[in-house]
């Protein structure tokens, strides 16, 4: 990888002071916009309120001169007439030719879960924090990007090039009804877009260059059904799966713990490859909530687990899969009648943008001018929509940069800091000024 030139303290740029004043004056608007986004409960699954949030943002951006497109990703996973996968792409052309800077944010949020002490969709403000599901991940970042663009346009209406802002669907479930679908249609092509910033909650003083790889698979063990009072006449698929899990604990997890990547992944524990047993199913289906029916006595003939394997740039995907298959083979060698199958669900290769890429160096300089210190450079433990921009769009000049703490994502009482959003908005507006003004 190319090493960036030796860093020197950046000189203030002509628009820096004006941008700082303008963003500060928009603080209440930034808070209100973030609250408005949180109050639209775009839960995924199933994919609620996607059109509502796209229309709200589209109407706002149209008032700033953006041309907007509402785009339904028909036929993608989860898309239906009851839960259509809507996306917004807004573009503002400048007064002369130049590059295009694109801010991409997903509008969907995960389930609420338990343990909240505040309304998950209330957008409650306490001190410097705005609480709500999606506040950090990533409606606060999306709001900061909108405010940054509006501030820049008020100061530099005759800029060169173009600004794009997209609000996209389904990042939390893979992004196939959002960025992937748009990338397949050329919306992230280098012929259209020059620089991409995704305001995910990685911290206002850090630039995220990419992410680890991911492989999801379903593993099934097979047995034979029989009466529960005579289990010796059947073959329990759940017991077989228990042996699989025991073998993973004994051999696979310790092996993964010995490896380490040179990628600057955070947090520290994610610098090794990881395996999560995401779900386990076996035997009779769960009865509906509130049912008083008792289970029937049967030996389960099927058991399934979903595995989530995060892999490193130093690993090969074929070897990752072979390692899990070897676990199954070892169990099969010890257990009479053991039968199994494995099915790929999806896979994504690791991605890491070069630190010398223009969007990286420009954002780094803006961070240093705003915060007075050089940024950290990190890689995310989990994937996000950069995977589609890189793999499908062939756009390598892409980073994640935005307000919020990754550790708060998907947690009860999720929050985003208002000061962090302001600082990030200043950085993003300065990036626009440095690249387009």
BAGURO-965514 format. One line per field, with one value per residue (C-alpha): x negated, y negated, z negated; residue number from 1. Coordinates in pm, 1 decimal. Example, Ala and Ser with C-alpha at 12.3 -4.5 7.8 and 13.67 -1.06 7.14 Angstrom:
<pts>
c1 <- c(-1230.0, -1367.0)
c2 <- c(450.0, 106.0)
c3 <- c(-780.0, -714.0)
seq <- c(1, 2)
</pts>
This chain:
<pts>
c1 <- c(0.0, -123.1, -235.7, -100.2, -348.5, -485.8, -218.9, -256.5, -10.0, 242.1, 291.4, 645.1, 835.1, 1030.8, 1372.6, 1289.1, 1400.1, 1719.7, 1806.9, 1755.0, 1987.4, 2250.8, 2256.0, 2278.4, 2575.8, 2746.1, 2713.9, 3085.8, 3167.8, 2919.9, 3084.6, 3435.4, 3344.4, 3188.1, 3496.5, 3724.9, 3528.6, 3532.2, 3908.8, 3967.5, 3939.3, 3763.3, 3731.9, 3556.1, 3682.1, 3946.9, 3867.4, 4113.5, 4160.6, 3892.6, 4095.9, 4184.7, 3823.3, 3709.7, 3988.2, 3910.9, 3542.6, 3616.9, 3850.7, 3590.1, 3305.5, 3523.5, 3554.1, 3173.8, 3177.8, 3118.0, 3277.9, 3420.1, 3499.9, 3711.4, 3604.3, 3765.6, 3537.4, 3806.0, 3741.4, 3457.2, 3461.7, 3748.5, 3910.4, 4287.1, 4593.8, 4632.9, 4264.1, 4115.2, 3741.9, 3727.8, 3409.2, 3341.0, 3066.0, 3036.8, 2793.3, 2702.3, 2502.6, 2249.4, 2194.4, 1895.5, 1741.9, 1565.8, 1570.8, 1874.3, 1873.6, 2131.9, 2255.8, 2429.8, 2629.2, 2860.9, 3200.7, 3296.0, 3251.3, 3246.2, 3508.2, 3549.9, 3486.5, 3522.0, 3365.1, 3457.8, 3521.8, 3628.3, 3865.6, 3666.9, 3834.9, 3875.8, 3555.8, 3521.3, 3250.7, 3061.8, 2764.9, 2540.6, 2711.0, 2998.1, 3142.0, 3320.0, 3285.4, 3064.9, 2941.0, 2578.8, 2626.4, 2670.1, 2935.8, 2713.9, 2446.4, 2698.4, 2831.3, 2475.8, 2405.5, 2722.8, 2635.5, 2277.8, 2400.9, 2651.1, 2386.8, 2142.1, 2404.1, 2492.7, 2124.8, 2021.2, 2326.8, 2111.4, 1901.2, 1758.8, 1872.2, 2165.2, 2286.7, 2492.2, 2669.0, 2831.9, 3051.5, 3055.5, 3233.3, 3139.6, 2777.7, 2855.3, 2948.0, 2677.4, 2763.2, 2897.6, 3212.5, 3009.6, 2650.3, 2596.5, 2902.3, 2796.2, 2437.7, 2560.9, 2730.7, 2424.4, 2502.6, 2157.4, 1963.1, 1635.9, 1782.1, 2051.5, 1898.7, 1545.7, 1544.3, 1773.3, 1812.4, 2037.6, 2111.9, 2121.9, 2058.3, 1684.5, 1588.9, 1535.9, 1156.3, 1115.6, 1127.0, 1250.9, 1073.4, 1275.8, 1386.4, 1315.8, 1469.9, 1779.3, 1910.6, 2251.5, 2355.0, 2624.3, 2510.9, 2765.3, 2732.2, 2972.3, 3127.1, 3430.0, 3762.0, 3898.9, 4119.3, 3965.2, 4017.9, 3804.5, 3519.8, 3303.8, 3527.4, 3441.5, 3133.5, 3125.8, 3009.1, 2977.5, 2728.8, 2531.9, 2534.2, 2418.0, 2115.4, 2047.3, 2056.5, 1829.9, 1577.0, 1584.4, 1516.0, 1232.4, 1050.0, 1186.9, 1223.7, 872.2, 725.2, 891.7, 756.7, 396.2, 425.2, 387.4, 430.9, 218.3, 541.5, 610.4, 936.2, 1115.1, 1188.6, 876.7, 1061.3, 1161.4, 800.9, 839.7, 1091.0, 1417.9, 1700.8, 2047.2, 2322.9, 2593.3, 2893.0, 2979.9, 3296.4, 3399.3, 3693.4, 4048.0, 4118.5, 4164.5, 4534.5, 4695.0, 4665.5, 4944.5, 5003.0, 5077.1, 5020.0, 4772.6, 4494.2, 4523.1, 4270.9, 4051.0, 3683.4, 3570.1, 3460.5, 3318.6, 3106.5, 2958.5, 2718.1, 2637.2, 2270.9, 2122.6, 1751.1, 1555.2, 1231.9, 914.6, 745.9, 462.4, 701.8, 840.7, 1215.8, 1170.4, 953.3, 1205.7, 1480.1, 1254.5, 1171.2, 1538.3, 1591.1, 1297.4, 1479.0, 1777.1, 1557.5, 1392.0, 1728.7, 1852.3, 1549.1, 1642.5, 2025.2, 2202.0, 2485.6, 2373.6, 2500.2, 2469.5, 2493.5, 2365.5, 2517.5, 2361.7, 2586.4, 2360.7, 1999.5, 1812.8, 1439.4, 1239.7, 1203.7, 944.8, 899.2, 544.2, 445.4, 312.5, 652.1, 781.8, 1090.8, 871.2, 610.5, 872.0, 1080.9, 772.1, 667.0, 1016.5, 1023.6, 691.9, 812.3, 1132.2, 998.3, 633.5, 501.2, 432.7, 701.2, 676.1, 708.9, 920.8, 1098.9, 1447.2, 1504.5, 1830.3, 1913.5, 2113.9, 2212.1, 1855.4, 1845.3, 2095.0, 1942.0, 1604.7, 1708.6, 1999.3, 1940.5, 1562.3, 1519.3, 1215.8, 1205.7, 1446.4, 1433.3, 1660.5, 1646.2, 1912.3, 2021.8, 2111.1, 1957.8, 1969.1, 2011.5, 2353.5, 2493.5, 2783.7, 2774.3, 3060.9, 3057.7, 2851.3, 2744.9, 2541.0, 2357.4, 2469.0, 2119.6, 1983.9, 2239.7, 2146.4, 1775.5, 1837.3, 2058.3, 1777.4, 1533.2, 1767.1, 1840.4, 1466.3, 1412.6, 1669.9, 1495.6, 1150.7, 1267.0, 1529.9, 1484.3)
c2 <- c(0.0, -349.3, -545.0, -899.2, -1187.1, -1308.5, -1507.7, -1879.1, -2097.8, -2212.5, -2580.6, -2717.4, -2741.1, -3049.2, -2901.6, -2736.7, -3017.6, -3084.5, -2713.7, -2694.5, -2990.9, -2857.7, -2508.3, -2654.4, -2864.1, -2549.7, -2356.6, -2365.5, -2260.6, -1972.5, -1853.5, -1888.0, -1700.9, -1417.0, -1395.4, -1392.8, -1104.1, -903.8, -952.2, -768.2, -403.1, -248.2, 95.7, 362.8, 626.9, 591.6, 259.8, 9.6, -353.3, -356.4, -572.9, -816.5, -886.8, -915.2, -1159.8, -1370.0, -1399.4, -1448.5, -1738.4, -1904.8, -1863.4, -1984.8, -2316.9, -2347.4, -2291.3, -1914.7, -1705.7, -1399.7, -1046.6, -802.3, -455.1, -127.5, 175.7, 405.2, 774.4, 747.6, 950.9, 834.2, 613.8, 650.9, 437.1, 415.6, 334.3, 183.8, 108.9, -266.2, -467.3, -836.7, -980.1, -1359.7, -1552.5, -1920.4, -2032.2, -2311.8, -2602.8, -2452.3, -2109.5, -1928.4, -1614.1, -1468.7, -1414.4, -1161.9, -1118.5, -785.2, -696.4, -404.9, -493.3, -153.3, -58.5, 270.8, 395.9, 212.9, 504.8, 482.8, 266.0, -83.5, -356.6, -610.1, -606.5, -438.0, -659.2, -974.3, -1156.1, -1271.9, -1530.7, -1513.3, -1744.6, -1683.8, -1358.9, -1265.4, -923.8, -682.5, -374.5, -469.9, -792.1, -677.8, -415.5, -625.9, -894.4, -1139.6, -1096.7, -1134.0, -1455.0, -1588.4, -1525.9, -1711.1, -2008.1, -2007.9, -2021.4, -2296.4, -2504.1, -2462.9, -2561.6, -2876.2, -2982.7, -2849.3, -2851.8, -2863.0, -2558.8, -2329.6, -1970.7, -1806.8, -1697.1, -1383.6, -1260.5, -919.2, -760.3, -389.7, -78.0, 242.7, 184.9, 368.7, 682.7, 667.7, 362.0, 559.4, 348.6, 28.8, -43.8, 288.6, 230.1, -128.8, -25.4, 232.5, -54.9, -278.3, -517.4, -462.4, -432.3, -631.8, -794.0, -949.1, -978.0, -1082.7, -1063.5, -875.9, -937.3, -710.5, -880.4, -561.7, -603.1, -539.9, -857.8, -1217.7, -1187.6, -862.6, -762.6, -413.6, -270.1, 48.6, 365.0, 732.1, 996.2, 1195.7, 1540.1, 1655.9, 2017.8, 2256.7, 2591.9, 2869.5, 3199.0, 3476.7, 3745.2, 3976.8, 3902.6, 4141.4, 4142.0, 3945.4, 4233.6, 4457.0, 4229.9, 4534.6, 4598.0, 4257.6, 4045.0, 3701.6, 3425.6, 3195.9, 3429.9, 3435.1, 3054.9, 3051.8, 3255.0, 3002.0, 2713.1, 2902.1, 2961.8, 2592.7, 2502.1, 2752.7, 2683.6, 2405.8, 2121.0, 2174.3, 2181.3, 1851.4, 1688.2, 1748.2, 1536.3, 1161.1, 911.0, 613.0, 425.6, 155.1, 316.9, 182.0, 284.7, 483.0, 813.1, 793.0, 811.0, 1186.8, 1372.9, 1437.2, 1687.0, 1622.5, 1881.7, 1645.6, 1877.7, 2235.6, 2425.0, 2783.1, 3006.9, 2878.8, 2518.4, 2267.6, 2234.2, 1895.0, 1647.0, 1703.4, 2064.3, 2309.1, 2618.0, 2876.9, 3019.8, 3363.0, 3636.8, 3676.2, 3722.5, 3424.8, 3522.0, 3181.9, 2918.7, 2606.4, 2332.6, 2008.5, 1914.9, 1567.8, 1595.7, 1269.2, 1315.3, 1117.4, 975.7, 1224.7, 1521.6, 1690.4, 1754.1, 2107.5, 2190.5, 2032.0, 2258.6, 2564.5, 2510.6, 2533.6, 2834.6, 3003.0, 2959.1, 3142.6, 3418.5, 3476.9, 3510.3, 3743.6, 3970.0, 4020.2, 4042.7, 4333.4, 4220.1, 3855.7, 3673.2, 3304.4, 3033.2, 2676.5, 2398.3, 2060.2, 1763.5, 1478.6, 1370.8, 1040.6, 991.0, 757.0, 399.8, 134.9, -200.0, -326.4, -592.5, -803.4, -811.4, -1167.1, -1129.4, -1004.0, -1280.7, -1554.7, -1431.1, -1387.7, -1748.8, -1873.4, -1669.8, -1817.5, -2172.7, -2116.6, -1911.9, -2019.2, -1663.8, -1405.3, -1139.9, -775.3, -525.5, -221.5, 71.8, 177.5, 521.9, 555.3, 481.4, 185.8, 55.3, -20.5, 345.2, 277.9, -54.5, 116.5, 454.6, 357.5, -12.9, 26.8, -289.7, -257.9, -624.0, -561.6, -589.4, -583.2, -896.2, -1020.2, -1103.1, -850.6, -556.1, -217.0, -44.5, -212.3, -72.8, 169.2, 113.6, 4.5, -369.8, -432.2, -795.9, -1037.5, -1343.8, -1682.9, -1834.5, -1534.0, -1586.0, -1954.7, -1876.0, -1606.0, -1839.5, -2098.1, -1835.3, -1724.5, -2082.0, -2155.7, -1848.0, -1985.0, -2323.3, -2170.3, -1946.0, -2161.1, -2529.4)
c3 <- c(0.0, 82.5, -222.4, -254.8, -251.7, -583.1, -765.0, -838.0, -1031.1, -767.7, -702.6, -747.5, -419.8, -308.8, -389.8, -724.3, -955.2, -759.8, -759.0, -1135.5, -1193.2, -954.2, -1106.5, -1457.8, -1349.3, -1219.4, -1546.8, -1627.6, -1271.9, -1297.7, -1618.5, -1473.7, -1155.3, -1354.0, -1573.7, -1269.7, -1116.2, -1442.6, -1475.7, -1148.5, -1263.2, -964.8, -1123.4, -920.6, -913.5, -789.4, -616.2, -762.3, -655.2, -383.8, -148.1, -426.2, -520.8, -157.8, -78.9, -385.2, -296.5, 72.1, 3.5, -215.8, 32.8, 320.1, 137.5, 163.3, 537.4, 545.8, 815.8, 640.9, 749.3, 552.0, 658.4, 559.3, 567.3, 700.8, 664.3, 413.0, 88.8, -132.2, 132.1, 146.2, 197.2, -180.1, -238.6, 78.2, 76.2, 143.5, 190.7, 241.5, 461.1, 464.6, 687.4, 700.1, 1000.9, 966.6, 1197.1, 1375.6, 1439.4, 1157.4, 943.7, 768.1, 391.2, 274.2, -84.2, -135.8, -446.1, -514.9, -654.5, -799.8, -1165.3, -1354.6, -1598.2, -1926.9, -2162.0, -2539.2, -2807.1, -2691.0, -2948.5, -2683.7, -2388.5, -2108.2, -1850.2, -2056.6, -1965.1, -2326.0, -2394.8, -2723.7, -2754.6, -2453.6, -2352.6, -2124.2, -2211.3, -1981.7, -1766.9, -1473.6, -1633.9, -1608.0, -1336.9, -1136.0, -1124.8, -1311.8, -1045.1, -764.4, -922.5, -961.8, -592.1, -490.4, -713.1, -579.5, -220.3, -295.9, -475.3, -187.5, 69.8, -123.6, -114.8, 228.1, 456.0, 770.9, 690.3, 954.9, 991.1, 814.1, 470.4, 419.1, 107.2, 94.0, -171.6, -105.8, -221.0, -393.8, -496.6, -818.6, -622.3, -357.6, -149.0, 146.8, 173.1, 139.2, 236.7, 416.2, 635.1, 708.5, 783.9, 1034.0, 1217.1, 1228.5, 944.1, 791.1, 1114.1, 1130.3, 1442.1, 1223.1, 873.9, 774.9, 393.6, 152.2, -221.8, -429.1, -764.6, -972.9, -1348.9, -1355.7, -1546.0, -1443.2, -1475.1, -1279.8, -913.9, -840.9, -538.9, -503.5, -675.7, -734.7, -511.6, -600.7, -515.1, -634.5, -600.3, -719.1, -856.9, -895.9, -1077.1, -982.9, -1200.5, -1204.1, -1368.7, -1630.7, -1938.5, -2224.3, -2467.2, -2244.9, -2127.8, -2053.9, -1752.1, -1607.7, -1561.0, -1721.6, -1489.1, -1791.9, -1958.8, -1634.8, -1631.5, -1992.6, -1884.9, -1608.5, -1854.9, -2094.7, -1815.7, -1724.6, -2086.1, -2113.1, -1786.1, -1567.1, -1816.3, -1960.6, -1608.7, -1516.0, -1832.6, -1719.9, -1404.0, -1376.1, -1095.4, -997.0, -915.7, -1178.5, -1288.2, -1596.0, -1861.5, -1944.8, -1973.7, -1607.0, -1485.5, -1492.8, -1274.9, -1456.8, -1438.5, -1576.3, -1601.3, -1488.0, -1530.2, -1618.0, -1529.5, -1590.9, -1660.7, -1669.2, -1567.8, -1849.0, -1938.4, -1877.1, -2162.1, -2408.5, -2305.8, -2587.2, -2369.3, -2493.4, -2276.0, -2115.6, -2206.1, -1897.7, -1824.7, -1610.3, -1260.7, -1163.0, -1337.6, -1183.7, -1282.3, -1103.9, -1127.5, -1080.5, -1004.1, -980.5, -788.0, -741.7, -435.3, -494.9, -469.5, -158.3, -151.8, -15.5, -316.7, -554.6, -419.6, -416.1, -782.3, -879.4, -652.6, -829.2, -1161.4, -1016.5, -875.0, -1213.2, -1383.2, -1109.7, -1158.1, -1525.4, -1508.8, -1338.5, -1114.5, -1116.0, -808.1, -737.0, -471.8, -444.3, -236.2, -160.3, -242.3, -133.4, -129.0, -105.9, -63.7, -290.5, -162.9, -249.9, -72.8, -27.0, -281.8, 4.5, 182.0, 240.4, 21.0, -264.6, -251.5, -206.7, -498.8, -715.7, -652.7, -739.8, -1062.9, -1169.5, -1099.3, -1298.3, -1591.0, -1601.0, -1580.3, -1316.6, -1263.6, -1345.4, -1061.9, -1131.1, -973.1, -1080.8, -1232.2, -1039.2, -680.5, -561.0, -219.1, -109.4, -0.9, 277.9, 379.3, 413.4, 558.8, 784.8, 841.9, 885.0, 680.8, 453.3, 344.5, 58.0, -321.7, -623.0, -835.5, -1071.4, -1427.3, -1692.5, -1873.2, -1704.8, -2041.6, -2081.9, -1756.1, -1807.3, -2184.9, -2413.5, -2483.4, -2168.7, -2138.5, -1928.8, -2056.8, -1927.1, -1948.1, -1760.0, -1484.9, -1461.9, -1435.0, -1174.8, -975.4, -977.4, -851.5, -572.1, -467.0, -456.0, -242.0, 0.2, 1.6, 55.2, 339.8, 512.8, 427.1)
seq <- c(1, 2, 3, 4, 5, 6, 7, 8, 9, 10, 11, 12, 13, 14, 15, 16, 17, 18, 19, 20, 21, 22, 23, 24, 25, 26, 27, 28, 29, 30, 31, 32, 33, 34, 35, 36, 37, 38, 39, 40, 41, 42, 43, 44, 45, 46, 47, 48, 49, 50, 51, 52, 53, 54, 55, 56, 57, 58, 59, 60, 61, 62, 63, 64, 65, 66, 67, 68, 69, 70, 71, 72, 73, 74, 75, 76, 77, 78, 79, 80, 81, 82, 83, 84, 85, 86, 87, 88, 89, 90, 91, 92, 93, 94, 95, 96, 97, 98, 99, 100, 101, 102, 103, 104, 105, 106, 107, 108, 109, 110, 111, 112, 113, 114, 115, 116, 117, 118, 119, 120, 121, 122, 123, 124, 125, 126, 127, 128, 129, 130, 131, 132, 133, 134, 135, 136, 137, 138, 139, 140, 141, 142, 143, 144, 145, 146, 147, 148, 149, 150, 151, 152, 153, 154, 155, 156, 157, 158, 159, 160, 161, 162, 163, 164, 165, 166, 167, 168, 169, 170, 171, 172, 173, 174, 175, 176, 177, 178, 179, 180, 181, 182, 183, 184, 185, 186, 187, 188, 189, 190, 191, 192, 193, 194, 195, 196, 197, 198, 199, 200, 201, 202, 203, 204, 205, 206, 207, 208, 209, 210, 211, 212, 213, 214, 215, 216, 217, 218, 219, 220, 221, 222, 223, 224, 225, 226, 227, 228, 229, 230, 231, 232, 233, 234, 235, 236, 237, 238, 239, 240, 241, 242, 243, 244, 245, 246, 247, 248, 249, 250, 251, 252, 253, 254, 255, 256, 257, 258, 259, 260, 261, 262, 263, 264, 265, 266, 267, 268, 269, 270, 271, 272, 273, 274, 275, 276, 277, 278, 279, 280, 281, 282, 283, 284, 285, 286, 287, 288, 289, 290, 291, 292, 293, 294, 295, 296, 297, 298, 299, 300, 301, 302, 303, 304, 305, 306, 307, 308, 309, 310, 311, 312, 313, 314, 315, 316, 317, 318, 319, 320, 321, 322, 323, 324, 325, 326, 327, 328, 329, 330, 331, 332, 333, 334, 335, 336, 337, 338, 339, 340, 341, 342, 343, 344, 345, 346, 347, 348, 349, 350, 351, 352, 353, 354, 355, 356, 357, 358, 359, 360, 361, 362, 363, 364, 365, 366, 367, 368, 369, 370, 371, 372, 373, 374, 375, 376, 377, 378, 379, 380, 381, 382, 383, 384, 385, 386, 387, 388, 389, 390, 391, 392, 393, 394, 395, 396, 397, 398, 399, 400, 401, 402, 403, 404, 405, 406, 407, 408, 409, 410, 411, 412, 413, 414, 415, 416, 417, 418, 419, 420, 421, 422, 423, 424, 425, 426, 427, 428, 429, 430, 431, 432, 433, 434, 435, 436, 437)
</pts>
